[in-house]
Every structure is written in structure tokens, then in C-alpha cells.
Amino acid sequence: MTLAWPFGAFYTALRTCGRMRERKQAPHGTKVLLDAYWLALRHSIPPLEYALYRFNEGSRRNNMHEYLYWNDLPALAALNSLTGADNRDVQDKYRFAQICAGKGIPHVGTLAVFDGGRQTHPITPFVPDAPKLWTKALRLKGGAGGAKWIRDGSAYCNRDGRAIHAGNLAEEFRRHDCLVQPFLENHPEIARVSNGALAALRIVTGMNARREAEFVATLICLPHGVSECSVAAILGSVDPGDGHIRHAALPGGEPITHHPDTGARIEGIVLPYWRESVDLVSRAHATVFPRFAFLGWDVALTEDGPVLLEANSGWGAIFHQMLDGPLGRTAFSRLVSQYL
């Protein structure tokens, strides 16, 4: 790593400056290339994050030591090992759902589980009858591998128009390690800024010395285009006071004001059940998963209230900081210092 870093950093800086030029993120010339490369060598700041955090602007680089970078993340993973957390509790989505069910925490239900080419839940053959189904990869995060199935007569159809008889759907799911869940609908206020897929509110919490979970950061993922999940979604900065969306950007950092599919303005939308969502994840962290130092929670905002989708020990610090600045200015710095 020590020998390869100078070469990898220069190559990444070169490619990053090219993307900055394409996005017209000025300045982006040779001086910026050398600056990004120098910061990578001198302070181990990855060039990709140099661009996302706009360190090419002099006024923003003053805070560069308050950011959490991707090469710091292994230390966060080590914290969970130090505190005795079992990552399988959140990585295995069915296990996570079982733990939540046992503690009475509102979460999306599980209709069936397929693992290693066989159905492991329920014990009877799975023949669905719900109008809409959602399948999700058993051990991935952020909704990766998700797909919606809509009932049409005696068959279910996916986004590609493929139709499978309800009685044969289990055979299709056996080919993947996945959960089958009821498809949740967005609250009408959120549906205005989604393509019909489920939006996900990400809330990060951390455990303090009193064994209480504290709010750290938040954002909302708004699906658009052909995406059926929150991967590559529009990212909205959320005001932690009243839960309104302050501004939004694409994953590459490009600002966006209106949802490209619905035309609705994103900025200013007040998230329904904002305070209830924060209370839900704080209670779940403190009472059910207290051994994790930090967790990123994905919450569905439905008409009936907030529902937990999943929790992640790796929670996308890069996007929180791209939207709202360094985590060093949040409760994160105080909470992580407990372990140093």
C-alpha cells in the first residue's frame, strides 16, 4: 500500500480532475491536479473526496482535517469489534428482521427467505398472493439487488416485463440469496419526489458513554429514472430540527432542484414523521443493538408511520459530508473520542 499509494493517488487525481472538468467544477486545471495529488501524499486525502468536498475552493479546504475519509473507515469497523458487536446482526437482513421482531421494533415484514438455493422460511412452500412484492439481497446493503414484482392475474411481472406464475416464483427466487417482503408505498408527500420506488431516509446514530443513542447525521435517498431502489438515488440534505429538505445533489455532487421524473421541487419538502423516525432508530440502537458504536438506519416513510428497512455498520459518510460538511462538526467527533 505504501509503495502503490503515490502512483494510485496520481492516477485517481488525474481522473478526478477530468470529471471535475466535465461537470464544470472550477477551478479544475493543472494547479488543482497538483494540489489534489499533494494533499493525497501529505494528508492521505483521497482525490475523489477532494472533488466531492470541493477542496479546490480555498474557503472549504480550511476544514479538511474535520472530515472522515474512506481510508479512515477500517478504524470504525474495528470499533465494533472492540465493543463486541456481531456484524451478522445487521449484515444478514433476515437475522436483523428477526431481532427487531423479537424486540417489538417496527420493521418491514419478511414473507420468505431463500439462501443457498433453498427456501429457509417459511417451512411451507411459498406461493405469494400479495398485489406487490419486493425482493432484496440477503447480505447486501442500501437496497442493492432489490426488485419489484407486481401481480397480474395469476402471474407476477418484474420491471423488464418478465411474467412468472405465482406458483413458480419460489423457483425463481431460489437462484438468489434474497428476502421476499411486502412492497411498501411512500407517504404521499414523499411520493412527489420519487419515481415510484421506495425512498429511504438514512439516519446515523452513535452510542454515548451513558449507553444512549445520539443523533449524528441524516439524509434522504430519492430514487429516480429506472432505479428501483436507493442505489444512485438523488441525495437530500435534511434539517435535523424540523426535517425539511434543505438542498439536494446527485451522487457525483451535481446540485439538483427538481425531481427529474415528477418535476416536483425537492427543496423545502418537510419529511412526514421526522421526529418519530429519529426516536425509532435511537430506541432500536440503544435497546436492541447497543454494542455497535455507530449505525446507519434506513427508514421507510409510509402513510402509517416510519418503518425500519435495515441497519448498516458502513453508512456512507462520504455522502453525508458532501451534503452537509465534515462529520467532525457533529456529535460524531465527541462520540468517537470515547474509544480513543
N, C-alpha and C positions, 0 to 999 in steps of 0.2 A: 504494500500500500504506500509506504514511504517513497519508494522508487518510482511508482507509477503515477502518484498524485500530480507532480509538475506537468507531465505530458497530458494526463486526462483533464486537468484543470484548464490548460491552454486550449485543448480541442473543444471542451464544453463552453469556454468563454467565447471562442470563435463562432460556434453555432448559436449561442445565446445572442450575441450581437447581431447575427443575421436575422434572427426572429424579431429582435427589437427594431431593426430597420424595416422589416416587413410591416410591423404594427405602427411604424412611425413614432416610436417611443424615443424622443430626442432628449439629450444627445445620444448618439449611438456609433460614433466613429472610432478611429484608431485609439484615441485617447481613452475612450470608455473600455475598449478591449483590453488595453494595458492595465487600466485601473481595476477591472474585474479580475484579471489574472493576478495582479499584485495582492488584492485582498484575499484571493484564494490561497496564495502562498503564505502571506503574512498572518492571516487570521482564520484560515480554513473556512472561509465563507464560500459556499458553492455558487458558481456563476449563475445558475438558474434562479436561485433565490436573490442574488444581486439584482437581477432584472425584475422579478416579481415585487420586490420591496422598493424598487426604484432608487437604488443607491447611486445611480448615475446623476441624481439630483442632489446637489450639495446639502440642501436643508434636511434631507432624510437620512443621510449617512451618519449623522451625529448620534443616532440611536442604535447603530448596528450591533453594539455589544449587548443590547437588551433582547435580541431575538433568539429564538430556539431554532437551530438549523438541523437539517436531516441527519447530519453526521453526529448530532448530539443524542439522537433517538435511542441508540442501543443502551445508553445510560438510563433512560426512562424505563426500558424493558427490564433492566437489572433491578430497578427499584421494586418492581412487582415480585421478583424472585426473592429479594431481601425481606419483603413483608409477608412472604408465604402464600402469595396468590397463585391459583392454578389457572393458567390461561385457557384451559379447555372449558372453563365455566362460561366464557364469553365467545371463544372461537367456535365451539360446537353449538350451532344455533338451536338444535333440539334440546341439548342439555341446558342451555340458557333458558329456554321456554319452560322446561320442567322445574327449574329452580324458581322462576318467577311465579309459576302456578302454585308451587308449594308454599310460597310466602304471601299469596294473595295480591301480587303486583299486576296491575292491568297490562296485558301484553297481547299481541296478535296470536290467535289460536293456531294449533297445528292439527291438520286433518290427516296427514300421512307423512311418513319418513321413509326414504329409500337410501340405503347405504350399502356399498359393496355389491351391488347387483341384486339386492333383495329388499323386500319390504319389511321394515323392522317395527313399524307402528301404522295402524292398529294391528291386532292379531288376526282380524278377519280381512278378506280380500277387499282392497279399496276400490269402490265404484262410486264416483262423485255424482252429486246431484245439484250442487250449488250453481247459481247462474254464472258466476265468475270465479276463477281460481288464480292463485299466484304461486309460482314455484320459485324457490330461492336456493342457491348453492348452500350446502350444509356447512361448509367451513370457510367460505369467503366472507368479505365484509363490504359494507356500503351498498348492499343490494346487488352486488356483482352476480352475474349468472341468472338474474331474475327474468321471468317471462309470464305474461298474462294469457290465460285461456278462457274463452267466452263460449258458453253453451249455445248451441244452435241445433234445436231439436234433440236428437239422441247423440249428437257428437259435440266435441269441443274443438274450437278453432284458435290457432295462435296468430300472432301478428302477420306471419307470412301467408296466412290463408290455409295452412295445413289443417285438415279436419281428421280427427280420430274419434272413433266411437267411445262413449263413456266407459264401456266395459273393457276396452283395450288400452285405456290411458295409463293404467298402472304399469303395463308392459313398456310403454314409452319412458316412464319416469325411472324404471329400474336401470336404465342405461346411464343414469346420472346419480351422483350423491346429492340429494336435494330434499327440501321440505316442501310440502304442499300446504298452503294456507288459504283462508278465505281472502278474496281481494277486498281491500279497504278503499273507501272513497274519500277523497279530500273534502274537508269542510268547504262549503260554497265560497267563502272568502278566499280560500287558498286555490280553489279550482280555477279562479280567474287568471292565475299566473302559473298554470301548469298545462301540459299537453294532454292531460287525462290520466297520466301516470301519477303514482303516489309521490307527493313531495315529502321530504324528510327534514325535520328540524333536528340539527345536531347541537347538543348541549354538552359541554365538558365540565366535569366536576372533579374535585380533589379532596382527599381526606386530610383533616387537620389533626393536631395533637390531641384534641378532645374527642376524637373518633366521630366527628361530624363531617358531613359532605358539604363543601362550599362550591358555589358557582365560580367558574373560571372564564369561560368564553362560550360563544354561540354563533351559529349561522344557520341559514336555511337553504336547502338544495331544491331547486325548482326545475323539474325535467322539461326538456323542450325537444323539438324535432322528432326523430323516430325513436328516441331513447325511451325505454320502459321502466327505467329505474333512475336513481340519483347519481349514477356514474356520469361524469362530464356534464353535470347539470349547471344551470345558472346559480351562482352563489350570492346570497343576500346577506348583507350585514344587518344584524338585529340589535336594536337599542335594548340593553338589559333592563332599563327602567320600566318601559311600558310595552315592549315587544313589537314596536313598529319597524319596518324595513327602512333602513337609512339610505342605502345605496346597494348596487348590485354589479357583478362583473362575471365575465366568462372565466373558465379555469386558467386561461393564459393571462388574465389580468385586464383584458379589454373591458371598459365600462359598458354597461347596457342599462337602458332606462325603461324599455317596454318589452313585454314578453313577445317573442317573435311569432308565436302561434296564435295567441289570443288578442294581441295588440294592447292588452291592459297595462297600465303604468304600474311598475313594481314598487318604486319608492313611495313610502307613506302608508302602505298596507299594514294594518295592525293585526298581528297574529292572534287568532282566537285561542283561548285557554293558555295564554302565555305563562301566567303565574302558576297555574295548575301544572303545567309541564315541568317547570323548574322544581316545584315541590315534589312531583312524582319521581324524577330522576335523583333528586337529593335523598329522598327516603329510600329508594332502591339501593343506592350506593352505600348509604350508612348502615342499613339493616340487613341487606342481602349479600352485598359484595364488598365488605369493608376492608378486605385485605389488598385490594387494588389501590395503588397510590392515586392514579388518575384514570378516568374512564370517559370515553366519548359515547354519548347515548343518541340513538336515532329514534325520533318520536314521530308518529303519525298524528296529524291534527284532523280528527274526524268530527262530524257533526255532533257526536255523542261525547266528545272529550278526547284528551290525549291518550295514546296507546303506545307502549314500548314496542319497537320493532327489533332492536338488537342493541348490544353494547360492544364497544371496541377498545382494546388496550392501546391500539395505534389509531389516533383520532385526527390526523390531518392538520397538524399545527401550521403547515405552510399556508393553507387557505385562510385560516383564522387571522394570521398575521398579514397576509396580503390584503385582506379587507379592513382590518382594524388596528394594525400596528403591532408592536412587539408584545409578546406574552410576558416579558419582564415587567410590564406596567400593569399587569393584572395580579390576581391573587396567586397565580402560578409561582412567581418567584418566592413568595413567602412560604407557600406550602412545600415547595421542593427543597427549600433550605432546611426543613426539619430533618432531612435524611443526609445532610452533608456534614 
